[in-house]
Amino acid sequence: MINIKLKFAAIIGAIILSSSAAFASIEEAKELKIISYNVYNGMKLDESKGKQKFIDWVKMQNADIIAWQEMNFFTREKLEKFAASYGHNYAVLLKESPNDPAVFPVAITSKYPIVNVNKVVDNLWHGALYADVGNYHFVITHMNPFWTSKRIDEINLIIDSIKYSSDPKGNWIIAGDLNSFSPADKIEYDNSHLLEDIKEKQKKRPILDNLVNGQLSYTVQQNLLDAGFIDALKLKNKSFISTAPTKVFYDQASTPLRYDYIYISEKLKNNVIDVNVLKDEFTDTYSDHYPVQMTIFNK
């Protein structure tokens, strides 16, 4: 009888703890951990039921908010169930792609309510998901992989959408696979074989037009910087840290590069505690991109 009572008490305690965690206010959090992760074609490399290996990894990270890219084959229902399995009771998918491998939707999941959602697909290759968590404005995107000119148009659209929003000077976080190069990494690229790699890829795939006058373009990132946004990784790490390729080589250049970013508005600059590219046994082998993680003071 005692054992039964103890088990019952444990179950009730777990339910109460779960419920209190679910309804915890973001204002109570002293810090926020945010991850941006391109998971490669709907987490294709995780063949476990329900993507359990991804779930196990995410549980270990204990992130508050996750920006996902390439969430192919997910539906709203599937994403919500997936997110709830690692403690995120809120989840939003840009668009559903249960049977189409070419949709490449982005998504956001969170421990805290996701509100003021705006799903933008017009004039964007993969689209952009706008959503607020607390007083933070998120833009999750995955930019055009084929043409530099189109990426420039896309980033200008995103910049203007913030500029002409109701809170242009607020707490903005732009996260995702931007498929473009930062001028902060130019020296590294100048001393690498990246340009030759891209030229070779364009010979094999004529659809690609990722150079400008035969050279690497930094315009996408420069436009973000000129608009006042800050490259969070470079804020805390002056050295070059690649986000692709991983040990799973798919379609990236063979030379280390950085495609995955978290940009922040000036207002958040002094809130940033740490920014890292998460490289471990899991991220080495379950996507062709590494995730980027940022921890901030929640002020």
C-alpha positions as CSV (number, residue, x, y, z in Angstrom):
1,M,0.0,0.0,0.0
2,I,2.8,2.4,0.8
3,N,4.5,1.8,-2.5
4,I,1.2,2.4,-4.3
5,K,0.8,5.7,-2.5
6,L,4.4,6.8,-3.3
7,K,3.9,6.0,-6.9
8,F,0.6,7.9,-7.0
9,A,2.2,10.8,-5.3
10,A,5.1,10.8,-7.8
11,I,2.7,10.8,-10.7
12,I,0.7,13.7,-9.3
13,G,3.9,15.6,-8.6
14,A,5.1,15.0,-12.1
15,I,1.7,16.3,-13.5
16,I,1.9,19.4,-11.3
17,L,5.5,20.1,-12.3
18,S,4.7,19.6,-15.9
19,S,1.7,21.9,-15.7
20,S,3.6,24.6,-13.9
21,A,6.4,24.4,-16.4
22,A,4.0,24.6,-19.3
23,F,2.4,27.8,-18.0
24,A,5.6,29.4,-16.8
25,S,5.9,33.0,-17.9
26,I,8.9,34.1,-20.0
27,E,9.4,37.0,-17.7
28,E,10.5,34.6,-15.0
29,A,13.4,33.3,-17.0
30,K,16.7,35.0,-16.2
31,E,18.4,33.7,-19.4
32,L,17.1,32.4,-22.8
33,K,18.9,29.8,-24.9
34,I,18.1,29.9,-28.6
35,I,19.2,27.4,-31.2
36,S,19.0,27.7,-35.0
37,Y,19.3,24.4,-36.9
38,N,19.1,23.3,-40.5
39,V,18.3,19.6,-40.0
40,Y,18.7,18.4,-43.7
41,N,15.6,17.3,-45.5
42,G,13.2,16.7,-42.7
43,M,15.7,15.0,-40.4
44,K,16.2,12.4,-43.1
45,L,19.2,10.9,-41.4
46,D,17.3,10.1,-38.3
47,E,15.4,6.9,-39.2
48,S,14.1,6.3,-35.7
49,K,10.3,6.4,-35.1
50,G,9.2,10.0,-34.4
51,K,12.8,11.3,-34.8
52,Q,13.7,10.1,-31.4
53,K,17.4,10.7,-31.8
54,F,16.8,14.4,-32.5
55,I,14.4,14.5,-29.5
56,D,17.1,13.0,-27.2
57,W,19.7,15.5,-28.5
58,V,17.3,18.5,-28.1
59,K,16.5,17.4,-24.5
60,M,20.1,17.6,-23.6
61,Q,20.4,21.1,-24.9
62,N,17.4,22.4,-22.9
63,A,16.9,25.3,-25.3
64,D,14.0,27.7,-24.7
65,I,13.4,28.5,-28.4
66,I,14.5,26.6,-31.5
67,A,14.4,27.9,-35.1
68,W,14.3,24.9,-37.5
69,Q,15.0,24.8,-41.2
70,E,14.3,22.1,-43.8
71,M,11.3,20.7,-41.8
72,N,10.2,18.7,-44.8
73,F,7.4,16.2,-44.4
74,F,6.2,17.8,-41.2
75,T,2.6,18.8,-40.6
76,R,1.3,21.1,-37.9
77,E,0.2,18.1,-35.9
78,K,3.5,16.2,-36.3
79,L,5.5,19.3,-35.3
80,E,3.4,20.0,-32.2
81,K,3.8,16.4,-31.1
82,F,7.5,16.4,-31.8
83,A,8.0,19.7,-29.9
84,A,6.0,18.6,-26.9
85,S,8.2,15.5,-26.6
86,Y,11.1,17.8,-25.6
87,G,9.1,20.2,-23.5
88,H,8.1,22.8,-26.0
89,N,4.3,23.2,-25.8
90,Y,4.2,25.8,-28.6
91,A,5.2,25.2,-32.2
92,V,4.5,26.9,-35.5
93,L,5.3,25.6,-39.0
94,L,5.6,27.9,-42.0
95,K,3.9,25.5,-44.4
96,E,3.1,21.9,-44.6
97,S,4.9,19.4,-46.9
98,P,3.7,15.9,-46.0
99,N,4.5,14.6,-49.5
100,D,6.6,17.3,-51.3
101,P,10.4,17.0,-50.7
102,A,11.0,20.4,-52.3
103,V,9.1,22.6,-49.9
104,F,11.7,23.1,-47.2
105,P,9.6,24.8,-44.6
106,V,11.0,26.6,-41.5
107,A,9.5,26.3,-38.0
108,I,9.8,27.6,-34.5
109,T,9.2,25.8,-31.2
110,S,9.2,27.3,-27.7
111,K,8.7,26.7,-24.0
112,Y,6.7,29.9,-24.0
113,P,3.7,31.1,-26.1
114,I,4.4,32.0,-29.7
115,V,2.2,34.9,-30.7
116,N,1.7,37.5,-33.6
117,V,2.6,34.9,-36.2
118,N,3.0,36.0,-39.8
119,K,3.8,33.5,-42.5
120,V,5.4,35.1,-45.6
121,V,5.9,33.1,-48.7
122,D,5.5,35.7,-51.5
123,N,8.8,36.8,-53.1
124,L,10.8,34.4,-50.9
125,W,12.2,31.0,-52.1
126,H,11.5,29.1,-48.9
127,G,9.6,31.8,-47.1
128,A,10.0,33.5,-43.7
129,L,8.3,32.9,-40.4
130,Y,7.7,36.0,-38.2
131,A,6.7,35.3,-34.6
132,D,7.0,36.9,-31.2
133,V,8.0,35.1,-28.0
134,G,7.6,37.5,-25.1
135,N,8.9,40.8,-26.3
136,Y,11.3,39.2,-28.8
137,H,10.5,39.4,-32.5
138,F,11.8,36.4,-34.5
139,V,12.4,36.0,-38.2
140,I,13.1,32.4,-39.2
141,T,14.2,32.0,-42.8
142,H,16.1,29.8,-45.3
143,M,17.3,31.8,-48.2
144,N,17.5,30.9,-51.9
145,P,20.3,28.4,-52.5
146,F,20.7,29.0,-56.3
147,W,21.0,32.7,-57.1
148,T,22.8,35.6,-55.3
149,S,20.6,38.2,-56.9
150,K,17.5,36.5,-55.5
151,R,19.1,36.3,-52.0
152,I,19.7,40.0,-52.1
153,D,16.1,40.7,-52.9
154,E,15.0,38.4,-50.1
155,I,17.2,40.0,-47.4
156,N,16.1,43.5,-48.6
157,L,12.5,42.3,-48.1
158,I,13.2,41.1,-44.6
159,I,15.1,44.3,-43.7
160,D,12.2,46.4,-44.9
161,S,9.6,44.3,-43.2
162,I,11.4,45.1,-39.9
163,K,12.1,48.8,-40.8
164,Y,8.4,49.4,-41.5
165,S,7.0,47.3,-38.6
166,S,5.4,48.6,-35.5
167,D,8.5,48.0,-33.5
168,P,11.6,48.6,-35.7
169,K,13.9,49.3,-32.8
170,G,12.8,46.4,-30.7
171,N,14.3,43.0,-29.8
172,W,14.8,41.4,-33.2
173,I,16.4,38.0,-33.9
174,I,16.9,36.8,-37.4
175,A,17.9,33.2,-37.6
176,G,18.4,30.6,-40.3
177,D,20.4,29.3,-43.2
178,L,21.1,32.4,-45.2
179,N,23.1,30.6,-47.9
180,S,25.5,33.5,-48.1
181,F,28.8,34.8,-46.9
182,S,29.7,37.3,-44.2
183,P,32.4,40.0,-44.9
184,A,33.7,39.1,-41.4
185,D,34.9,35.8,-42.9
186,K,36.5,37.2,-46.1
187,I,40.1,36.7,-45.1
188,E,39.3,33.0,-44.3
189,Y,37.7,32.5,-47.7
190,D,40.4,34.4,-49.5
191,N,42.9,31.9,-48.1
192,S,40.8,28.8,-49.0
193,H,39.6,27.0,-52.1
194,L,36.0,28.1,-51.7
195,L,35.9,30.2,-54.9
196,E,37.3,27.3,-56.9
197,D,34.8,24.9,-55.3
198,I,31.8,27.1,-56.2
199,K,33.1,27.6,-59.8
200,E,33.4,23.8,-60.2
201,K,29.9,23.3,-58.8
202,Q,28.4,25.9,-61.2
203,K,30.0,24.1,-64.2
204,K,28.3,20.9,-63.1
205,R,25.0,22.6,-62.3
206,P,24.3,25.5,-64.7
207,I,21.2,26.5,-62.7
208,L,23.6,27.9,-60.1
209,D,24.5,31.6,-60.1
210,N,26.2,32.2,-56.8
211,L,29.0,34.4,-57.8
212,V,29.1,38.1,-58.9
213,N,31.5,38.8,-61.7
214,G,33.2,35.6,-60.9
215,Q,33.8,36.5,-57.3
216,L,32.2,35.7,-53.9
217,S,29.5,38.1,-53.0
218,Y,29.1,39.6,-49.5
219,T,26.1,41.8,-50.3
220,V,23.4,39.9,-48.4
221,Q,25.3,40.0,-45.1
222,Q,26.6,43.5,-45.7
223,N,23.0,44.7,-46.2
224,L,22.1,43.3,-42.8
225,L,25.1,44.9,-41.2
226,D,24.4,48.2,-42.9
227,A,20.8,48.0,-41.5
228,G,22.2,47.9,-38.0
229,F,21.9,44.1,-37.3
230,I,24.7,42.3,-35.5
231,D,26.2,38.9,-36.4
232,A,25.8,37.3,-32.9
233,L,28.5,34.6,-33.5
234,K,31.1,37.2,-34.4
235,L,30.2,39.3,-31.4
236,K,31.6,36.6,-29.1
237,N,34.0,34.7,-31.4
238,K,36.5,36.7,-33.5
239,S,37.9,33.5,-35.1
240,F,36.3,31.8,-38.0
241,I,33.9,28.9,-37.1
242,S,32.3,27.0,-39.9
243,T,28.8,25.7,-39.9
244,A,29.1,23.4,-42.9
245,P,29.9,20.8,-44.1
246,T,29.6,18.3,-41.2
247,K,31.0,14.8,-41.4
248,V,28.0,14.1,-43.6
249,F,28.9,15.5,-46.9
250,Y,25.8,16.3,-49.0
251,D,25.7,19.4,-51.2
252,Q,28.0,21.9,-49.5
253,A,31.4,23.0,-50.7
254,S,34.3,20.8,-49.5
255,T,35.9,23.9,-48.0
256,P,34.6,24.9,-44.5
257,L,32.1,27.7,-44.7
258,R,29.5,29.5,-42.7
259,Y,25.9,29.6,-44.0
260,D,24.0,29.5,-40.6
261,Y,23.5,32.7,-38.7
262,I,21.8,34.4,-35.8
263,Y,21.6,38.2,-36.3
264,I,20.3,40.5,-33.5
265,S,19.2,44.1,-33.4
266,E,21.3,46.7,-31.6
267,K,19.0,46.7,-28.6
268,L,20.1,43.1,-27.8
269,K,23.8,43.6,-28.2
270,N,24.6,43.9,-24.4
271,N,22.3,41.0,-23.6
272,V,24.3,38.3,-25.4
273,I,26.1,36.0,-23.0
274,D,27.5,33.4,-25.4
275,V,27.2,32.1,-28.9
276,N,28.5,28.8,-30.2
277,V,28.3,26.4,-33.1
278,L,27.3,23.1,-31.6
279,K,29.7,20.4,-32.8
280,D,29.4,16.9,-31.2
281,E,28.9,13.3,-32.1
282,F,25.2,13.9,-32.9
283,T,25.6,17.1,-35.0
284,D,28.5,15.6,-36.8
285,T,26.4,12.9,-38.4
286,Y,22.7,13.9,-38.5
287,S,22.7,16.9,-40.8
288,D,24.9,18.6,-43.3
289,H,24.8,21.8,-41.2
290,Y,25.8,22.5,-37.6
291,P,23.4,24.3,-35.3
292,V,24.1,27.8,-33.9
293,Q,23.3,28.5,-30.2
294,M,22.9,31.8,-28.5
295,T,22.3,32.5,-24.8
296,I,21.1,35.9,-23.8
297,F,20.1,37.7,-20.6
298,N,16.3,38.0,-20.5
299,K,15.9,41.7,-19.6
